[in-house]
């Protein structure tokens, strides 16, 4: 997936917003004001950073060479996925979805109901 495909996919998810909060060189995608994806725009090795619980993070890293802890965040819950890897577009979308729902599951119960949880 390229940057525009990732951007379009994220913006199609319910209540997603995007912003440039850090340095105008990264896009941040949020659901209900909680970040679920970081997309650097000028990276040499294009990647996305996604949120996932520690068990899923271990599974992700064990399964793909293209995944590494995101040291600029809490490395237990955030992982960078290199886009120039052998991961398929569907696998990348799956991890974007996982990150999105990981954030929603941590919202207050009343908010979760808006998403069918």
Buried (B, 14 or more C-beta within 10 A) or exposed (E): BEBEEBBEBBEEBEEBEBEEEEEEEBBBBBBBEBBBBBBBEEBEEBBBBBBBEEEBBEEBBEEBEBBBBBEEBEBEBBBBBBBEBEBEEEBBBEBBBBBBBBBBEEBEEEBBEEBEE
